[in-house]
């Protein structure tokens, strides 16, 4: 087996005037990264130093064909990362092309645009041929990728030309997400800033592992994914903490190794044979540093954490008041609070605040809303609650404000995750009086006001938030948030309408899970996903059924088309109603339509008693009389969701 491993920069991978092709074999899946994965890569590149290592790319050599100077590599592992990096380059090229037509550009900006745009074209294309990119994607992705390249290149020589692609395709949506990030004036206020990101992008390091055949490459892939576990940050920090045991003078005191085991035990995954959740353990160290050990407003990165903790341990080791043993005990106390915040287990916590049912519920909601950027501030508040004069009612208000903030943020996708974290870390410095404002430390209600005002200031206002609710394909964008809102809104409507759909005989728990761990209640698309059957095509586009697919792509994933059901797999492409075969009162089971779906004598489709389903018929219309579901219905019901959500997700009135 012939294996060659080269550590190389992205500049070398996509070398200017290079003749290497990276070919995605047909058995690979299409480009499938989500916005969150793209955001994480973007944030890592921005935060880390030049030369940041981003992972491996495993390739197999292909015959070069008639041109011996050409190399063709089949990408076995790493295509998602390679594709994302090339989309970053493509977006930078488009920005250069757009700004090149700005008559107010400075001489320096024109130079940057000319050099960067020219370089990127040479990096993306072989012989600068717009139909011959270095990265050879799968057919559907390649069609969009090449059309983007063609449109950008054409725009460089005249007026802007829009790419002729379907904007609802996943590949195009991800590209537009990247383009929006790089056009953000907060992150890139100038061409100098954009050029700086381009330079860091070119400096990222990839380990390219090249096998001489696909068979060898698959053997390597299997080996890389099955042999052992890599050394983690937690392993390295353990070594640093245990080195402090040289201060121990009392042989009867517990050793640091015993205390470390106590710390690690906090992060054991429930239902396992003592397996430590390394990801949660690592995140605790990063959040702990941001909350208690740093005076900066920016967040620590994983690559720098070891060195920063070495400095912390060095500072604390010689002190008699806070020696190695007591510092690790303090870490244990903080870790218990962190595990309670992320609800790693159901074990009771010593902190009185964590025993509050309201606080437990709100923390569970924040976990569902993926609110990781808030964890340093929450850890700080819970650990220091007594000193900060925060009681249960005040913590409840803060957590409710965070739930409102994250619902709004996840729907509007604003602000960016990195901006949230830095703003909230800045709040820690303001609360403890260590920021640069020379203001007094905050306590009690002043902390509540500061946090609520900061969250409200970062959020879209009601008008913008309402418009986002109407337009966003929320299910495709963030299905966890979509499901959370549907369930939370249902609970709120039942409470405000004084209705309970749960009985002793048939308890209703919308958060119930099946034995396999999957949720029993899932999101149902009234207008279904996938290729539409003929009856649906005629319903949403009666005059032009051939346009139904494109129309569907625009509206299927909006709030107005979503509901909850425990029978998702059974409904799928069924018609909304079937007047030719109506349901009868005596039917115990009925499965011909979504509207009248019945199980054990109860309606479980669109005629279920869920309060969010009362908005399916038009005002004054009965659900049993409604026979169609159209785009106008989706628009109308989206407006209903907007009105209900603006009421439910309002910031607390703390003034």
C-alpha positions in Angstrom: 0.0 0.0 0.0 1.5 3.3 -1.1 0.5 6.3 1.1 1.7 9.8 0.9 0.7 12.4 3.6 1.5 16.1 2.9 0.7 19.0 5.2 -0.2 21.9 2.9 -2.0 25.2 3.0 -5.2 25.9 1.1 -3.1 28.1 -1.2 -1.2 24.9 -2.2 -4.4 22.8 -2.6 -6.0 25.4 -4.9 -2.7 26.6 -6.4 -2.8 29.4 -8.9 -2.4 27.9 -12.4 -2.3 24.4 -10.8 -3.4 21.4 -12.8 -4.9 19.3 -10.0 -8.6 18.2 -10.1 -10.4 17.2 -7.0 -13.2 14.9 -8.2 -16.2 13.9 -6.1 -17.0 10.3 -7.0 -20.7 9.5 -7.8 -21.2 7.3 -4.8 -20.6 10.3 -2.4 -23.6 12.2 -1.1 -24.2 15.8 -2.4 -23.1 18.9 -0.5 -24.9 18.7 2.8 -23.3 21.0 5.4 -25.8 23.1 7.4 -25.4 26.8 8.2 -24.2 25.9 11.7 -21.3 23.9 10.4 -20.3 26.7 8.0 -20.6 29.2 10.7 -18.3 27.2 13.0 -15.6 26.8 10.3 -15.9 30.6 9.6 -15.6 31.5 13.2 -12.6 29.1 13.7 -10.7 30.7 10.8 -11.4 34.2 12.1 -10.5 33.4 15.7 -7.5 31.2 15.3 -4.0 32.3 14.3 -2.6 31.9 10.8 -1.8 28.4 9.9 -4.9 26.9 11.6 -5.2 23.2 10.9 -8.8 22.3 9.7 -8.5 18.6 9.2 -7.7 15.8 6.7 -8.6 15.3 3.1 -8.3 11.7 1.9 -7.9 11.2 -1.8 -7.1 8.4 -4.3 -5.0 9.0 -7.4 -6.8 8.7 -10.8 -5.1 8.2 -14.2 -4.1 11.7 -15.4 -5.4 10.9 -18.9 -3.7 12.2 -22.1 -2.1 15.2 -20.3 0.7 14.0 -18.0 0.9 17.3 -16.3 -2.6 16.9 -14.9 -3.4 15.1 -11.7 -6.9 13.9 -10.8 -7.8 13.0 -7.2 -11.0 11.2 -6.2 -12.0 12.7 -2.8 -12.9 9.9 -0.4 -13.1 12.0 2.7 -13.2 15.7 3.1 -15.5 16.9 0.3 -17.8 18.9 2.5 -14.9 20.9 3.9 -13.3 21.4 0.5 -16.5 22.5 -1.0 -17.2 25.0 1.8 -13.7 26.5 1.4 -14.2 26.8 -2.4 -17.5 28.6 -1.7 -15.7 31.1 0.6 -13.4 31.8 -2.3 -16.2 32.1 -4.8 -18.1 34.6 -2.5 -14.9 36.7 -2.1 -14.6 36.8 -5.9 -18.2 37.9 -6.3 -17.7 40.7 -3.8 -14.6 41.9 -5.6 -16.5 41.9 -8.9 -19.4 43.9 -7.4 -17.2 46.5 -5.7 -15.0 46.9 -8.7 -17.8 48.9 -10.3 -17.9 51.4 -7.4 -16.6 54.7 -8.7 -15.7 56.0 -5.2 -13.1 53.3 -4.5 -9.7 54.4 -3.2 -6.6 53.5 -5.1 -5.7 50.9 -2.4 -9.1 49.3 -2.5 -8.9 49.0 -6.3 -5.5 47.4 -6.0 -6.8 44.9 -3.4 -9.9 44.1 -5.6 -7.8 43.6 -8.7 -5.2 41.4 -7.0 -7.6 39.3 -4.9 -10.2 38.8 -7.7 -7.5 37.8 -10.2 -5.9 35.4 -7.7 -9.1 33.7 -6.8 -10.1 33.1 -10.4 -6.7 31.4 -11.0 -7.2 29.3 -7.8 -10.7 28.1 -8.7 -10.2 27.3 -12.4 -7.8 25.3 -14.5 -6.3 27.5 -17.2 -8.8 30.2 -16.1 -11.5 28.3 -18.0 -14.9 29.0 -16.4 -16.2 25.6 -17.4 -13.2 23.8 -15.9 -12.9 24.2 -12.1 -10.4 22.4 -9.9 -13.2 21.1 -7.8 -15.4 18.7 -9.7 -18.7 18.3 -7.8 -21.6 15.9 -8.3 -23.9 16.7 -11.2 -26.6 18.8 -9.5 -24.1 20.7 -7.3 -21.7 21.1 -10.2 -24.4 22.7 -12.4 -25.0 25.4 -9.8 -21.3 25.8 -9.0 -20.4 26.3 -12.6 -23.2 28.7 -13.2 -22.1 30.8 -10.3 -18.6 30.9 -11.7 -19.9 31.8 -15.1 -22.1 34.6 -13.8 -19.4 36.1 -11.6 -16.8 36.0 -14.4 -19.3 37.6 -16.8 -20.1 40.3 -14.4 -16.4 41.2 -14.2 -16.5 42.4 -17.8 -19.8 44.3 -17.7 -23.0 44.8 -15.9 -23.9 42.4 -13.1 -25.3 39.1 -14.4 -27.5 37.0 -12.1 -26.8 33.2 -12.1 -29.5 31.2 -13.8 -30.2 28.8 -10.9 -33.0 27.9 -8.6 -32.5 29.9 -5.4 -34.3 27.3 -3.3 -31.7 24.6 -3.9 -29.7 23.7 -0.8 -26.3 24.4 -2.5 -27.5 27.9 -3.5 -28.8 28.6 -0.1 -25.5 27.7 1.6 -23.6 29.9 -0.9 -25.9 32.9 -0.2 -25.4 32.3 3.5 -21.6 32.5 3.0 -22.0 35.6 0.8 -24.1 37.3 3.5 -21.4 36.6 6.1 -18.6 38.1 4.0 -20.7 41.1 3.2 -21.4 41.8 6.9 -20.1 45.4 7.5 -19.6 44.6 11.3 -17.0 41.9 10.5 -15.7 43.3 7.3 -16.0 47.1 7.3 -13.3 47.6 4.6 -11.5 45.8 1.8 -8.5 45.6 4.1 -10.5 43.5 6.5 -11.8 41.3 3.7 -8.3 40.9 2.3 -7.1 39.9 5.8 -9.7 37.1 5.9 -8.6 35.9 2.4 -5.0 35.7 3.6 -6.0 33.7 6.7 -8.2 31.4 4.5 -5.2 30.8 2.2 -3.1 29.9 5.2 -5.3 27.2 6.7 -3.6 23.9 6.8 -4.9 20.6 5.4 -3.3 17.2 5.8 -3.8 15.6 2.3 -3.5 11.8 2.5 -3.0 10.4 -0.9 -3.5 6.7 -1.7 -2.5 5.0 -4.9 -5.9 3.4 -5.4 -9.5 3.7 -4.2 -9.2 0.3 -2.5 -6.2 1.6 -0.5 -8.0 4.8 0.3 -11.0 3.0 1.7 -8.7 0.9 3.9 -7.2 4.0 5.2 -10.6 5.6 5.7 -11.8 2.6 7.7 -8.6 2.6 9.8 -8.8 6.4 10.5 -12.4 6.0 11.7 -12.1 2.9 13.8 -8.7 3.0 15.6 -8.6 4.5 19.1 -9.4 8.0 20.3 -7.3 11.1 19.7 -5.7 13.0 22.6 -8.2 15.7 23.7 -7.9 19.0 25.4 -9.3 17.4 28.5 -6.4 14.8 28.6 -3.9 17.6 28.3 -5.5 19.7 31.0 -5.6 16.7 33.3 -1.9 16.5 33.1 -1.6 20.2 33.9 -3.9 20.1 36.9 -2.3 17.0 38.4 1.1 18.7 38.2 -0.1 20.9 41.0 0.0 18.1 43.5 3.6 18.9 44.4 2.1 21.4 46.9 0.4 18.7 49.0 1.7 18.6 52.5 -0.9 16.7 54.4 -0.8 13.0 53.4 -4.4 12.5 54.6 -5.8 15.0 52.1 -7.3 13.7 48.9 -4.9 13.8 46.0 -5.6 15.9 43.0 -6.0 12.7 41.0 -8.9 11.8 43.2 -10.4 15.2 42.8 -10.0 15.1 39.1 -11.9 11.8 39.0 -14.7 13.6 41.0 -14.6 16.4 38.4 -14.7 13.9 35.5 -17.6 11.9 37.1 -19.8 15.0 36.7 -19.6 14.6 32.9 -20.5 10.9 32.7 -23.2 10.4 30.1 -26.4 9.0 31.5 -27.2 5.5 30.5 -23.6 4.6 29.7 -21.0 2.4 31.4 -19.2 5.4 32.9 -18.4 7.1 29.6 -17.4 10.7 30.1 -19.0 13.2 27.7 -15.7 14.7 26.4 -17.5 17.4 24.4 -19.4 18.7 27.4 -16.2 18.4 29.6 -14.3 20.4 27.0 -17.0 23.0 26.7 -17.0 23.4 30.5 -13.4 24.4 30.5 -13.8 26.9 27.7 -16.9 28.5 29.3 -15.3 28.5 32.8 -12.3 30.4 31.4 -14.5 33.0 29.7 -16.7 33.4 32.8 -14.1 33.5 35.6 -10.5 33.5 34.4 -10.4 36.0 31.5 -10.7 39.8 31.5 -11.3 39.9 27.7 -14.6 40.3 25.9 -13.7 37.8 23.3 -14.0 34.0 23.7 -11.1 31.7 24.2 -10.5 29.2 21.4 -9.8 25.5 21.9 -6.3 25.7 20.5 -5.4 28.5 23.0 -7.1 27.0 26.0 -4.2 24.8 27.1 -1.8 27.7 27.2 -4.2 30.0 29.0 -4.9 27.4 31.7 -1.2 26.8 32.1 -0.9 30.5 33.1 -3.9 30.2 35.4 -2.5 27.1 37.2 0.9 28.8 37.4 -0.7 31.8 39.1 -2.7 29.8 41.6 -0.2 27.1 42.5 2.1 29.1 44.9 -0.7 30.8 46.8 -1.6 29.5 50.2 -5.1 30.9 50.2 -6.0 29.2 46.9 -3.7 26.3 46.3 -4.0 23.6 43.7 -6.4 21.5 45.8 -8.9 24.3 46.6 -8.8 25.6 43.0 -9.8 22.1 41.7 -12.5 22.0 44.3 -13.8 25.3 43.1 -13.8 23.8 39.5 -15.8 20.9 40.8 -18.4 23.3 42.2 -18.6 25.2 38.9 -18.8 22.0 36.9 -21.8 20.9 38.9 -23.5 24.2 38.1 -22.6 23.8 34.4 -23.9 20.2 34.2 -27.2 21.5 35.7 -27.4 24.3 33.2 -27.0 22.0 30.2 -29.1 19.3 32.1 -26.5 16.6 31.5 -28.3 14.3 34.0 -31.3 14.2 36.2 -29.3 14.2 39.4 -30.4 16.8 42.0 -28.1 19.8 42.4 -27.0 21.4 45.7 -27.8 24.9 44.3 -31.3 26.0 45.5 -32.0 27.8 42.2 -31.6 24.6 40.2 -34.3 23.0 42.3 -36.9 25.4 41.0 -39.3 23.7 38.5 -39.6 27.0 36.5 -35.8 27.3 36.2 -35.4 23.7 35.2 -38.1 24.1 32.5 -36.5 27.3 31.2 -33.1 25.7 31.1 -34.6 22.8 29.1 -36.1 25.2 26.6 -32.7 27.0 26.2 -31.0 23.7 25.6 -33.6 22.9 22.8 -32.9 26.4 21.3 -29.1 25.7 21.1 -28.2 28.6 23.3 -24.5 27.7 23.8 -23.3 31.3 23.4 -25.1 32.2 26.6 -23.4 29.5 28.8 -20.5 31.6 30.1 -22.9 34.3 31.4 -25.3 31.7 32.8 -22.5 29.9 34.5 -21.3 33.1 36.0 -24.8 34.1 37.3 -25.6 30.7 38.8 -22.2 30.2 40.5 -22.2 33.7 41.9 -26.0 34.1 42.5 -25.7 34.8 46.2 -23.0 37.4 45.9 -24.8 39.0 42.9 -28.1 39.1 45.0 -30.0 37.2 42.4 -33.1 35.3 43.6 -35.3 32.8 41.9 -37.7 35.4 40.5 -34.9 37.4 39.0 -33.2 34.4 37.5 -36.5 33.3 36.0 -37.0 36.7 34.4 -33.4 36.5 32.9 -34.0 33.0 31.5 -37.4 33.9 30.0 -35.7 36.8 28.3 -33.1 34.4 26.9 -35.8 32.1 25.6 -37.4 35.1 23.8 -34.1 36.2 22.5 -33.1 32.8 21.1 -36.5 32.2 19.4 -36.1 35.5 17.7 -32.5 34.9 16.9 -32.9 31.4 15.4 -35.8 32.6 13.2 -34.2 35.8 12.0 -30.6 34.4 12.0 -29.5 37.6 13.6 -27.1 38.4 15.3 -24.4 36.0 14.4 -23.3 33.4 17.0 -19.9 34.9 17.6 -21.3 38.4 18.2 -23.7 37.0 20.8 -21.0 35.3 22.8 -18.7 38.3 22.8 -21.6 40.7 23.8 -22.6 38.4 26.7 -19.0 37.9 27.9 -18.9 41.7 27.9 -21.9 41.7 30.2 -20.0 39.5 32.7 -17.3 42.2 32.8 -19.9 44.9 33.3 -21.6 43.0 36.1 -18.5 42.4 38.0 -17.2 45.9 37.4 -14.0 44.8 35.5 -14.9 46.4 32.1 -13.4 49.6 30.9 -16.4 51.8 31.8 -15.3 52.4 35.4 -18.9 51.8 36.4 -19.8 50.1 39.7 -20.5 46.4 39.8 -24.1 45.5 39.3 -26.4 43.6 41.7 -29.9 42.2 41.8 -32.5 44.1 39.6 -29.7 46.1 37.9 -28.3 42.9 36.5 -31.7 41.9 35.2 -32.2 45.2 33.5 -28.7 45.1 32.0 -29.2 41.6 30.5 -32.8 42.2 29.2 -31.8 45.5 27.6 -28.7 43.9 26.0 -30.8 41.0 24.6 -33.5 43.3 23.3 -30.9 45.6 21.7 -29.3 42.7 19.9 -32.7 41.4 18.5 -34.7 42.4 15.5 -37.6 44.7 16.4 -41.2 43.4 16.3 -41.8 44.6 12.7 -38.7 42.9 11.4 -39.2 39.8 13.5 -42.8 39.6 12.2 -41.6 39.8 8.6 -39.1 37.0 9.2 -41.8 34.8 10.5 -43.8 35.3 7.3 -41.0 34.7 4.9 -38.5 32.3 6.5 -38.5 28.6 5.5 -38.1 27.8 9.2 -38.3 24.0 8.9 -35.4 23.8 6.5 -33.5 26.6 8.3 -33.8 25.3 11.9 -36.2 22.5 12.4 -35.3 22.2 16.1 -36.5 25.8 16.7 -39.6 25.2 14.4 -40.6 22.2 16.6 -39.9 24.1 19.8 -42.1 27.0 18.7 -45.0 24.7 17.6 -45.0 22.8 20.9 -44.4 25.9 23.1 -47.1 27.8 21.3 -49.5 24.9 21.7 -48.8 24.8 25.4 -49.3 28.5 25.7 -52.6 28.5 23.8 -54.0 25.6 25.8 -53.1 27.5 29.0 -54.6 30.8 27.9 -57.7 29.2 26.5 -58.0 27.0 29.7 -58.0 23.8 27.6 -56.3 20.6 28.5 -56.1 17.8 25.9 -54.5 15.4 28.3 -56.6 12.8 30.2 -55.8 10.0 32.5 -56.9 7.5 29.8 -55.0 9.3 27.0 -52.2 11.5 28.4 -50.8 14.0 25.9 -47.1 14.8 26.1 -45.8 16.6 23.1 -42.3 16.0 24.2 -42.8 12.3 24.6 -40.1 10.0 23.0 -40.3 6.6 21.5 -38.3 3.6 22.8 -35.7 4.4 20.1 -35.2 7.9 21.5 -36.9 9.7 18.7 -39.7 12.1 19.4 -43.2 10.7 19.1 -44.7 14.1 18.0 -43.0 15.5 14.9 -43.6 18.3 12.4 -46.1 17.6 9.6 -46.1 19.6 6.4 -49.7 20.1 5.3 -48.5 20.8 1.8 -46.1 17.8 1.6 -42.4 17.7 1.0 -40.9 15.8 -1.9 -42.2 15.5 -5.4 -45.9 16.4 -5.4 -48.6 13.9 -6.6 -50.9 15.2 -9.3 -53.8 16.1 -6.9 -51.5 18.4 -5.0 -50.1 20.0 -8.2 -53.6 20.9 -9.3 -54.5 22.3 -5.9 -51.6 24.8 -5.5 -51.2 25.6 -9.2 -54.5 24.8 -11.0 -53.8 26.8 -14.1 -50.1 25.8 -14.4 -49.5 22.5 -12.6 -46.0 22.4 -14.2 -45.0 25.3 -11.9 -46.2 23.5 -8.7 -42.7 22.2 -7.7 -41.1 25.7 -7.8 -44.1 27.2 -5.9 -43.9 24.4 -3.3 -40.2 25.1 -2.7 -41.0 28.7 -1.7 -43.8 27.8 0.8 -43.5 24.3 2.1 -41.2 25.0 5.0 -42.9 28.2 6.3 -44.7 28.3 9.6 -48.1 28.5 8.0 -47.7 25.1 6.5 -46.5 23.3 9.6 -48.3 21.5 12.4 -47.7 18.6 14.8 -48.6 15.0 14.6 -47.7 11.6 16.0 -48.6 10.0 12.6 -46.1 11.8 10.3 -45.0 8.6 8.5 -48.6 7.7 7.8 -49.7 10.9 6.1 -46.9 11.9 3.9 -48.3 12.7 0.4 -52.0 12.1 1.1 -54.5 14.7 -0.1 -55.7 17.3 2.2 -59.3 16.0 1.9 -61.0 13.2 -0.1 -64.6 14.3 -0.7 -65.2 11.2 -2.9 -64.5 8.8 0.0 -65.6 10.8 3.1 -64.9 9.6 6.7 -67.9 8.2 8.5 -68.7 8.9 12.2 -68.5 5.1 12.9 -65.1 4.7 11.3 -62.5 3.7 13.9 -59.7 4.1 11.5 -59.5 6.3 8.4 -56.4 7.1 6.3 -57.5 8.6 3.0 -56.7 12.2 3.8 -54.7 14.4 6.1 -57.8 16.3 7.3 -59.8 13.3 8.4 -57.1 10.9 9.5 -58.4 8.7 12.3 -56.9 6.3 14.8 -58.8 4.4 17.5 -61.9 6.5 16.9 -60.1 9.8 17.3 -59.1 12.4 14.7 -55.3 12.7 14.7 -54.8 14.6 11.5 -55.7 18.2 10.7 -59.0 17.7 12.7 -57.1 17.0 15.9 -57.9 19.1 18.9 -54.5 20.9 18.9 -55.0 24.6 19.3 -52.5 25.4 16.5 -54.8 23.5 14.2 -57.7 25.9 14.8 -55.9 28.2 12.4 -56.1 25.8 9.5 -59.6 26.8 8.4 -60.3 30.4 7.5 -62.2 32.5 10.1 -65.8 31.4 10.1 -65.0 28.2 8.3 -65.2 24.8 9.9 -62.3 22.3 9.5 -64.7 19.5 8.5 -65.9 21.7 5.6 -62.5 22.8 4.4 -61.6 20.7 1.3 -58.5 22.5 -0.1 -55.1 23.8 1.1 -53.6 26.5 -1.1 -50.7 28.9 -1.1 -53.2 31.6 0.1 -54.0 29.4 3.1 -50.3 29.1 4.0 -49.9 32.9 3.8 -52.9 33.5 5.9 -51.9 31.0 8.6 -48.3 32.4 8.6 -49.9 35.7 9.6 -51.7 34.0 12.4 -48.4 32.5 13.6 -46.8 35.9 13.4 -49.5 37.5 15.6 -49.4 34.7 18.2 -45.6 34.6 18.3 -45.3 38.4 18.7 -47.5 38.0 21.8 -45.7 35.0 23.2 -42.1 36.0 22.5 -42.0 39.5 24.0 -39.2 40.6 26.2 -40.0 41.0 29.9 -41.1 44.5 30.9 -38.4 45.2 33.5 -38.9 49.0 33.6 
